[in-house]
Amino acid sequence: MTPDDQVTLLSAGDITNKLERMTAQIHEAHPDDPLACVGIHTRGAILSQRVHALLSSKRDKVEHGTLDIALYRDDLDNLGTIPMIKGSDIPFQVEGAHIVLFDDVLFTGRTIRAALDELMDYGRPAKIELAVLIDRGHRELPIAPDYLGQRIETARAAHIRVCFQEIDGRDGVFLREGESLP
């Protein structure tokens, strides 16, 4: 992929600013509630780790966990390959918890539906809210973020790629029209 093939939507600094704003909004909404951040593998987990670290500097006791939704997808029959299982890690009591679920990009809503299905298998939380870095529209399910970095209207065939230093070696959000990003 060459720089001409993509458009930079958010720089590393932009991502940092958006995460700080989302963290402030979450903290304001839950000043005293027991709170847990849960990220959807892979980039949602990194997003939740970063917000968890920021929240932990502002308040006591914020739990953290990750979800691997590979076996909860509604398109397993269409994938053609066996999904790579990373495993979920929910080291706290879900029953009665206030949970903020994190993903990097909200598109059709099917990933979030799968995550909600899995999360409910752990127990019944008091409340689940959704935090996403990018909402690109084109929803197929009635799902909307409670905390949002940025809404970016895209063509349905376009692809957004979120890169994080932890796995991609850089931070940034990129748009590419048409074919999928590697």
Protein Blocks (a to p, Z undefined) as FASTA:
>chain_A
ZZklpccfbdfklmmmmmmmmmmmmmmmmmmbccddddddfklmmmmmmmmmmmmmmpgh
iadddddfklmpcklmmnopacddebpadfbdfehpacddddfbdceommmmmmmmmmmm
noccfbdcdddfbdgejiabdcddfbdfbdcdddfkbccddddfklnopacddddehiad
ZZ
